[in-house]
Amino acid sequence: MILNINNHKVHVQLSGNPTEMPPVVVVTGTGSWSYEWELVQEELSKHTQVLTYDRPGYGWSDASADGFSIDETIMDLKAILDETNIDEPVILVGHSQGGIYTRLFADKYPDRVAGLILVDTRNEFFSKEVPDFTEKFFATQSQAMNKLLSKIGVVRLVGENILPESLPEFISREKHVNVHWDSDFFTVLDQEINQILTSEEMVAKTKPLGDKPVTIITPDTNHSSATSFGFSAEEEAEINNHWRDAQQQLTNLSTNSEFVLIPDSSHAVMYDQPEAIVESVIRMGKGLELVSP
């Protein structure tokens, strides 16, 4: 469905039926869209309502006339819940940068959140622990060339060939390029990347979550690809250790936290081990059923 949210059109996919488990809402990472979560949504919708959506400029959603905004991202999520009549507290599943948005939302609207599933999320710890890597990483993330290539049609011509081989079979390369990779996408992607460090500063100021359930999911393998930025294999290993340490620190967000290491997975856990996400959500949802009035 397409909703009119804060003066822009947002694509929302709502499936499943209300049950005793809380509804589940997926907040995707930077540059990601709802289509990538089809396997997770399909399985979870057998147990409860599941909502995925595309942030403005991604997937089937129009870009906001005002460009990407962290505050608007949080406002949009609340408006989506209101428009879809999801009034009860939800389990928020945040992947990568989406984990920061879920935490900011939970801080602003604590009564709307039953629990958090943080899937290999960015946080306020990692960037500060590895400043050299952080600087080199963000120096390579400009989308200026991709924006130009998309405007003159080159991305649509060759896009399917430059997508990573690791894309799962259920992802249509044609759909990914023609729907997701348009000129708005690269503009918004650039804007969002430029505000990631700001969002990390914001989330560092959020309040503790008390005993609200939080599950942190992260791969047990190294995946920073730091060697591609000029770091040695030894330095890459150390950087990956810092990433995992930062994930471990997220257990301090709540007195009711769980830390789950996933084998044989890249950062894209929803591709490589979707069942691990599904199992964690159901486990949390069943626990919340037990304490419901």
C-alpha positions as CSV (number, residue, x, y, z in Angstrom):
1,M,0.0,0.0,0.0
2,I,1.0,3.6,-0.5
3,L,0.4,6.1,2.4
4,N,0.6,9.8,2.4
5,I,3.0,10.5,5.2
6,N,4.2,14.0,6.1
7,N,3.7,15.2,2.6
8,H,5.4,12.4,0.8
9,K,4.2,9.0,-0.4
10,V,5.6,6.0,1.5
11,H,5.3,2.3,0.5
12,V,4.2,0.1,3.3
13,Q,3.8,-3.7,3.3
14,L,1.6,-5.1,6.0
15,S,1.0,-8.8,6.3
16,G,-0.3,-11.3,8.8
17,N,-3.0,-11.0,11.4
18,P,-3.1,-9.7,15.0
19,T,-2.3,-12.3,17.6
20,E,-1.2,-12.4,21.2
21,M,2.3,-11.6,20.0
22,P,3.1,-7.9,19.5
23,P,3.2,-6.7,15.9
24,V,6.7,-6.6,14.3
25,V,8.0,-3.6,12.4
26,V,11.3,-3.8,10.4
27,V,13.5,-0.7,10.0
28,T,16.0,-1.3,7.3
29,G,19.6,-0.1,7.0
30,T,21.0,2.7,4.9
31,G,20.4,2.0,1.3
32,S,18.1,-0.9,2.0
33,W,14.4,-1.4,1.3
34,S,11.5,-3.6,2.3
35,Y,12.0,-6.1,-0.6
36,E,15.1,-7.4,1.0
37,W,13.1,-8.5,4.0
38,E,10.5,-10.6,2.1
39,L,11.7,-14.0,3.5
40,V,11.7,-12.7,7.1
41,Q,8.3,-11.0,6.7
42,E,6.7,-14.1,5.1
43,E,7.8,-16.3,8.0
44,L,7.0,-13.9,10.8
45,S,3.5,-13.1,9.3
46,K,2.5,-16.7,10.2
47,H,2.8,-15.6,13.9
48,T,1.7,-12.0,14.0
49,Q,1.3,-8.8,12.0
50,V,4.5,-7.7,10.3
51,L,5.1,-4.3,8.7
52,T,8.0,-3.3,6.4
53,Y,8.3,0.0,4.6
54,D,10.6,2.0,2.4
55,R,12.0,5.2,3.7
56,P,11.5,8.3,1.4
57,G,13.7,7.9,-1.7
58,Y,14.1,4.2,-1.3
59,G,12.2,1.4,-3.1
60,W,8.7,2.3,-4.0
61,S,8.6,5.5,-1.8
62,D,8.9,9.0,-3.1
63,A,11.8,11.2,-1.9
64,S,10.9,13.9,0.6
65,A,11.0,17.4,-0.9
66,D,13.1,18.5,2.0
67,G,15.7,15.7,1.7
68,F,16.7,13.1,4.3
69,S,16.2,14.1,7.9
70,I,16.8,12.0,11.0
71,D,13.9,13.7,12.9
72,E,11.6,13.1,9.9
73,T,12.6,9.5,9.8
74,I,11.4,9.1,13.4
75,M,8.2,11.1,12.7
76,D,7.5,9.0,9.6
77,L,7.6,5.8,11.6
78,K,5.1,7.1,14.1
79,A,2.8,8.3,11.3
80,I,3.0,4.9,9.6
81,L,1.9,3.2,12.8
82,D,-0.9,5.6,13.3
83,E,-2.1,5.3,9.7
84,T,-2.1,1.5,9.8
85,N,-3.9,1.5,13.1
86,I,-1.2,-0.3,15.0
87,D,-1.8,1.1,18.5
88,E,-0.3,-1.6,20.6
89,P,3.5,-1.6,21.4
90,V,5.5,-3.2,18.6
91,I,8.7,-5.2,18.4
92,L,11.1,-3.1,16.3
93,V,13.6,-4.9,14.2
94,G,16.4,-2.6,13.2
95,H,19.2,-3.6,10.8
96,S,22.5,-1.7,10.6
97,Q,21.7,2.0,10.6
98,G,18.1,1.1,11.1
99,G,19.0,0.0,14.6
100,I,19.9,3.6,15.5
101,Y,16.5,4.8,14.2
102,T,14.7,2.1,16.3
103,R,16.5,3.3,19.4
104,L,15.8,6.9,18.7
105,F,12.1,6.0,18.2
106,A,12.0,4.0,21.4
107,D,13.5,6.9,23.3
108,K,10.9,9.4,22.0
109,Y,7.9,7.0,22.0
110,P,8.7,4.4,24.7
111,D,5.0,3.4,25.1
112,R,4.9,2.4,21.4
113,V,7.7,-0.1,21.7
114,A,7.5,-3.6,23.3
115,G,11.1,-4.6,22.5
116,L,14.0,-4.2,20.2
117,I,15.8,-6.6,17.9
118,L,19.1,-5.0,16.9
119,V,20.6,-6.8,13.9
120,D,24.3,-6.0,13.5
121,T,23.5,-2.3,14.1
122,R,25.6,0.8,14.1
123,N,25.9,2.4,17.5
124,E,27.7,5.1,19.4
125,F,30.7,3.0,20.3
126,F,32.4,1.6,17.2
127,S,33.2,4.8,15.3
128,K,35.0,6.3,18.3
129,E,37.0,3.1,18.9
130,V,38.4,3.0,15.4
131,P,38.7,6.7,14.2
132,D,41.2,5.9,11.4
133,F,38.9,3.3,9.9
134,T,35.9,5.5,10.3
135,E,37.6,8.4,8.5
136,K,38.7,6.2,5.6
137,F,35.3,4.4,5.3
138,F,33.2,7.6,5.1
139,A,35.7,9.2,2.7
140,T,34.8,6.5,0.2
141,Q,31.1,6.7,0.5
142,S,30.2,9.7,-1.8
143,Q,27.4,8.8,-4.2
144,A,28.2,11.8,-6.6
145,M,29.3,9.6,-9.5
146,N,26.4,7.1,-9.0
147,K,24.0,10.1,-9.0
148,L,25.5,11.3,-12.3
149,L,25.4,7.8,-13.9
150,S,21.8,7.2,-12.8
151,K,20.7,10.5,-14.4
152,I,22.2,9.7,-17.7
153,G,20.8,6.1,-17.6
154,V,24.1,4.2,-17.2
155,V,23.0,2.6,-13.9
156,R,19.9,1.0,-15.6
157,L,22.0,-0.3,-18.4
158,V,24.7,-2.0,-16.4
159,G,23.3,-2.1,-12.9
160,E,22.4,-5.8,-12.9
161,N,26.0,-6.7,-13.7
162,I,27.5,-4.7,-10.9
163,L,25.2,-6.0,-8.1
164,P,27.1,-8.3,-5.8
165,E,27.1,-12.0,-6.4
166,S,25.9,-12.5,-2.9
167,L,22.4,-11.3,-3.6
168,P,20.0,-14.1,-2.7
169,E,17.9,-15.9,-5.3
170,F,14.7,-14.3,-4.3
171,I,16.0,-10.8,-5.1
172,S,15.3,-9.8,-8.7
173,R,18.2,-7.9,-10.1
174,E,16.0,-6.2,-12.6
175,K,13.6,-5.0,-9.9
176,H,16.5,-3.9,-7.7
177,V,17.9,-1.7,-10.4
178,N,14.7,-0.4,-12.0
179,V,12.8,0.2,-8.8
180,H,15.4,0.9,-6.1
181,W,18.4,2.3,-7.9
182,D,16.9,5.5,-9.4
183,S,18.4,9.1,-9.2
184,D,16.4,9.8,-6.0
185,F,17.9,6.8,-4.4
186,F,21.5,7.9,-4.8
187,T,20.7,11.4,-3.7
188,V,19.0,10.3,-0.5
189,L,21.6,7.6,0.1
190,D,24.3,10.4,0.0
191,Q,22.3,12.5,2.4
192,E,21.7,9.7,4.8
193,I,25.3,8.6,4.9
194,N,26.4,12.2,5.6
195,Q,24.2,12.1,8.8
196,I,25.2,8.7,10.2
197,L,27.8,10.1,12.6
198,T,25.3,12.8,13.7
199,S,22.8,10.0,14.4
200,E,25.4,8.1,16.5
201,E,25.9,11.2,18.6
202,M,22.1,11.5,19.1
203,V,21.6,7.9,20.1
204,A,24.4,8.2,22.7
205,K,22.2,10.6,24.5
206,T,19.1,8.3,24.7
207,K,17.8,7.1,28.1
208,P,18.3,3.5,29.4
209,L,15.6,1.1,28.4
210,G,15.0,-0.4,31.9
211,D,13.9,-4.0,31.5
212,K,12.5,-3.6,28.0
213,P,13.6,-6.7,26.1
214,V,16.5,-6.2,23.7
215,T,18.2,-8.8,21.5
216,I,21.5,-8.0,19.8
217,I,22.2,-10.2,16.8
218,T,25.6,-10.1,15.1
219,P,27.7,-12.5,12.9
220,D,30.5,-14.3,14.5
221,T,32.7,-13.9,11.4
222,N,34.8,-10.9,10.3
223,H,33.1,-8.7,7.7
224,S,34.5,-5.1,7.8
225,S,36.6,-5.5,4.6
226,A,39.1,-3.1,6.1
227,T,41.8,-4.4,3.9
228,S,40.0,-2.8,0.9
229,F,40.6,0.6,2.6
230,G,44.3,0.0,2.9
231,F,44.5,-1.8,6.3
232,S,46.5,-4.9,6.9
233,A,44.9,-8.2,7.7
234,E,46.0,-7.9,11.3
235,E,44.5,-4.4,11.5
236,E,41.3,-5.7,9.9
237,A,41.0,-8.4,12.6
238,E,41.4,-5.8,15.3
239,I,38.8,-3.6,13.7
240,N,36.4,-6.6,13.5
241,N,37.1,-7.3,17.2
242,H,36.1,-3.7,18.0
243,W,32.9,-4.1,16.0
244,R,31.9,-7.2,18.0
245,D,32.9,-5.5,21.3
246,A,30.6,-2.6,20.4
247,Q,27.8,-5.0,19.7
248,Q,28.4,-6.6,23.1
249,Q,28.2,-3.2,24.8
250,L,24.6,-2.9,23.5
251,T,23.6,-5.5,26.0
252,N,23.9,-2.7,28.6
253,L,20.9,-0.9,27.1
254,S,18.5,-3.0,29.1
255,T,18.6,-5.3,32.1
256,N,16.7,-7.7,29.9
257,S,19.1,-8.3,27.0
258,E,20.2,-11.2,24.9
259,F,23.3,-11.5,22.8
260,V,23.1,-13.8,19.8
261,L,26.2,-14.7,17.6
262,I,25.2,-15.9,14.2
263,P,27.6,-18.3,12.3
264,D,28.2,-18.2,8.6
265,S,26.7,-14.8,8.0
266,S,27.8,-11.5,6.5
267,H,26.4,-8.1,7.6
268,A,23.3,-8.9,5.6
269,V,21.9,-11.4,8.1
270,M,18.4,-11.2,6.5
271,Y,20.0,-12.8,3.4
272,D,22.3,-15.3,5.0
273,Q,20.5,-16.4,8.1
274,P,16.9,-15.1,8.0
275,E,15.8,-17.9,10.3
276,A,18.0,-16.6,13.1
277,I,16.1,-13.2,13.0
278,V,12.8,-15.0,12.8
279,E,13.7,-17.2,15.8
280,S,14.8,-14.3,17.9
281,V,11.7,-12.3,17.2
282,I,9.4,-15.2,18.0
283,R,11.3,-15.9,21.2
284,M,10.9,-12.3,22.3
285,G,7.3,-12.2,21.2
286,K,6.4,-15.4,23.1
287,G,8.0,-13.9,26.2
288,L,6.0,-10.7,25.9
289,E,2.8,-12.8,25.6
290,L,3.6,-14.3,29.0
291,V,3.8,-10.9,30.7
292,S,0.8,-9.3,28.9
293,P,-2.1,-8.4,31.1
